[in-house]
């Protein structure tokens, strides 16, 4: 179906109302069907049918594809608004698992490039334990953790402190990534907490590793 100017204008206003930027929406206007795509996310809305018997097909996020037929103009616009809201919700929702993997890869790159897999000395193990204790205080205070999350955090940090006496420093850094990023997910902390916690720890233990100030790429 070909969309008229007033219909496209109504969709423009609906996109703004949903908190989306119309500049990110691309039209493909055809004689039988017209498609509106949200370029950054790949979401799309297909308009079909004829006045009084409109049809729609749309996808937002991870689906599934939604299809409707027999729509009035009002019903069609309601479907458009549902789609726009779903697109907005999808792009505002972080992918925590992808964030975990990304930060783990970054920390792996830091350890591979800057750290040898030699054992920690007893003095270094003591320093690591102290820095982990300070990290626990910082995270508890910064993110206003309730009692159960504080206790879980302390358990994870105690585990890492003990592990420093068993494994080499490169392996230990990779262990830090898995343990701390797993904690961020379990405690439902904001996604940026992962980079904050890892960056704070790397800064505090860089001198222990003999490399000065370490940091995540982009910090």
C-alpha positions as CSV (number, residue, x, y, z in Angstrom):
1,X,0.0,0.0,0.0
2,X,1.2,3.5,-0.7
3,X,1.1,5.8,2.3
4,X,-0.1,9.3,2.0
5,X,1.7,12.3,3.4
6,X,-0.6,12.8,6.3
7,X,-0.2,9.1,7.3
8,X,3.6,9.4,7.2
9,X,3.4,12.6,9.2
10,X,1.3,10.9,11.9
11,X,3.9,8.1,12.1
12,X,6.6,10.8,12.4
13,X,4.9,12.3,15.3
14,X,4.2,8.9,16.9
15,X,8.0,8.1,16.7
16,X,8.8,11.3,18.4
17,X,6.2,10.6,21.1
18,X,7.8,7.2,21.7
19,X,11.2,8.8,22.3
20,X,12.7,7.7,19.0
21,X,14.6,9.8,16.5
22,X,12.8,10.0,13.1
23,X,16.1,10.4,11.5
24,X,16.8,6.7,12.3
25,X,13.7,5.5,10.5
26,X,14.0,4.7,6.8
27,X,11.0,4.3,4.4
28,X,10.7,1.9,1.4
29,X,7.5,3.0,-0.2
30,X,6.0,0.5,-2.6
31,X,2.8,0.1,-4.5
32,X,1.6,-3.0,-2.7
33,X,3.5,-2.7,0.6
34,X,5.5,0.0,2.4
35,X,8.2,-0.7,4.9
36,X,9.5,1.4,7.7
37,X,12.8,0.3,9.2
38,X,14.6,1.3,12.3
39,X,18.1,1.3,10.9
40,X,20.2,0.9,14.1
41,X,18.3,-2.1,15.4
42,X,17.0,-3.7,12.2
43,X,13.4,-3.6,13.4
44,X,10.8,-3.1,10.7
45,X,7.1,-2.4,10.2
46,X,5.4,-3.5,6.9
47,X,2.2,-1.8,5.8
48,X,-0.2,-3.6,3.5
49,X,-3.8,-3.9,2.5
50,X,-6.3,-1.2,1.5
51,X,-8.3,1.4,3.4
52,X,-10.7,-0.3,5.8
53,X,-8.8,-3.6,5.5
54,X,-5.2,-2.7,6.4
55,X,-2.6,-5.3,7.2
56,X,0.6,-5.0,9.3
57,X,3.6,-7.1,9.9
58,X,6.4,-6.0,12.3
59,X,9.4,-7.1,14.2
60,X,11.2,-5.4,17.1
61,X,14.1,-6.9,19.1
62,X,14.2,-10.6,19.2
63,X,10.7,-11.1,17.9
64,X,8.5,-12.9,17.2
65,X,7.1,-11.3,14.0
66,X,3.6,-9.9,14.7
67,X,1.0,-9.9,12.0
68,X,-2.5,-8.3,11.9
69,X,-5.2,-8.1,9.2
70,X,-8.5,-6.3,8.8
71,X,-7.3,-3.1,10.5
72,X,-9.0,0.3,10.3
73,X,-6.8,3.4,10.1
74,X,-7.1,3.7,13.9
75,X,-6.2,0.1,14.4
76,X,-3.2,0.4,12.0
77,X,-1.9,3.4,14.0
78,X,-2.3,1.5,17.2
79,X,-0.1,-1.3,15.8
80,X,2.5,1.3,14.7
81,X,2.5,2.7,18.3
82,X,2.9,-0.8,19.7
83,X,5.9,-1.4,17.4
84,X,7.5,2.0,18.2
85,X,7.2,1.3,21.9
86,X,8.7,-2.2,21.4
87,X,11.6,-0.7,19.5
88,X,12.3,1.9,22.1
89,X,12.2,-0.8,24.9
90,X,14.5,-3.0,22.9
91,X,17.2,-0.4,22.3
92,X,17.0,0.8,25.9
93,X,17.5,-2.7,27.3
94,X,21.1,-3.6,27.7
95,X,22.3,-7.1,26.8
96,X,24.0,-8.0,30.0
97,X,25.5,-11.3,28.7
98,X,27.0,-9.5,25.7
99,X,28.4,-6.9,28.1
100,X,29.9,-9.6,30.3
101,X,31.6,-11.2,27.3
102,X,32.9,-7.9,26.1
103,X,34.4,-6.9,29.4
104,X,35.9,-10.4,29.8
105,X,37.6,-10.1,26.4
106,X,38.9,-6.7,27.3
107,X,40.4,-7.9,30.6
108,X,41.8,-10.9,28.8
109,X,43.5,-8.6,26.3
110,X,45.0,-6.6,29.2
111,X,46.4,-9.7,30.9
112,X,47.7,-11.2,27.7
113,X,49.6,-8.1,26.7
114,X,50.7,-6.8,30.0
115,X,51.0,-9.6,32.5
116,X,53.1,-12.8,32.7
117,X,51.6,-15.9,34.4
118,X,54.1,-16.0,37.3
119,X,53.0,-16.7,40.8
120,X,52.2,-14.0,43.3
121,X,54.6,-13.6,46.2
122,X,53.3,-13.8,49.7
123,X,53.6,-10.0,50.0
124,X,51.7,-9.5,46.8
125,X,49.0,-11.9,48.0
126,X,48.6,-9.8,51.1
127,X,48.4,-6.6,49.1
128,X,45.7,-8.2,46.7
129,X,43.7,-9.2,49.8
130,X,43.8,-5.6,51.1
131,X,42.9,-4.1,47.7
132,X,40.0,-6.6,47.3
133,X,38.7,-5.6,50.8
134,X,38.8,-1.9,49.7
135,X,37.0,-2.8,46.5
136,X,34.3,-4.5,48.5
137,X,33.8,-1.4,50.6
138,X,33.7,0.8,47.5
139,X,31.2,-1.3,45.7
140,X,28.9,-1.7,48.7
141,X,29.0,2.1,49.3
142,X,28.7,3.1,45.6
143,X,25.8,0.8,44.7
144,X,24.0,0.9,48.1
145,X,24.0,-2.9,48.3
146,X,21.6,-4.6,50.7
147,X,22.9,-7.1,53.3
148,X,22.5,-10.3,51.2
149,X,24.3,-8.8,48.2
150,X,27.1,-7.5,50.5
151,X,27.6,-11.0,51.9
152,X,27.7,-12.5,48.5
153,X,30.2,-9.9,47.4
154,X,32.4,-10.7,50.3
155,X,32.3,-14.4,49.5
156,X,33.4,-13.7,45.9
157,X,36.2,-11.4,47.0
158,X,37.4,-13.9,49.6
159,X,37.5,-16.5,46.9
160,X,39.6,-14.3,44.7
161,X,42.0,-13.5,47.5
162,X,42.5,-17.2,48.2
163,X,42.9,-17.9,44.5
164,X,45.9,-15.5,44.3
165,X,47.9,-18.1,46.3
166,X,47.0,-20.9,43.9
167,X,47.2,-19.6,40.3
168,X,49.5,-17.4,38.2
169,X,48.7,-13.7,37.8
170,X,47.4,-13.9,34.2
171,X,45.0,-16.8,35.1
172,X,44.0,-14.9,38.2
173,X,43.0,-11.8,36.2
174,X,40.8,-13.9,33.9
175,X,39.3,-15.5,37.0
176,X,38.5,-12.0,38.3
177,X,36.6,-11.2,35.1
178,X,34.4,-14.3,35.4
179,X,33.8,-13.9,39.2
180,X,33.1,-10.2,39.3
181,X,31.1,-9.9,36.1
182,X,29.0,-12.9,37.2
183,X,28.4,-11.0,40.5
184,X,27.2,-8.0,38.6
185,X,24.6,-10.1,36.8
186,X,23.5,-11.9,39.9
187,X,23.2,-8.7,41.9
188,X,21.3,-7.0,39.0
189,X,23.7,-4.0,39.1
190,X,23.6,-1.5,36.2
191,X,25.6,-2.6,33.2
192,X,28.2,0.1,33.6
193,X,29.1,-1.4,37.0
194,X,31.1,-4.1,35.3
195,X,33.5,-1.6,33.8
196,X,33.6,0.5,37.0
197,X,34.5,-2.5,39.2
198,X,37.1,-4.0,36.9
199,X,38.6,-0.6,36.2
200,X,38.9,0.2,39.9
201,X,40.5,-3.1,40.7
202,X,43.0,-2.9,37.8
203,X,44.0,0.6,38.9
204,X,44.5,-0.5,42.5
205,X,46.6,-3.6,41.7
206,X,48.7,-2.4,38.8
207,X,51.7,-1.7,41.1
208,X,51.4,-5.2,42.5
209,X,51.8,-6.6,39.0
210,X,54.8,-4.5,38.4
211,X,53.2,-2.7,35.5
212,X,52.1,0.6,37.0
213,X,48.6,1.7,36.4
214,X,46.6,-0.8,34.4
215,X,43.2,0.0,33.0
216,X,40.6,-1.3,30.6
217,X,40.9,-0.1,27.0
218,X,38.9,3.1,26.6
219,X,39.1,4.0,30.3
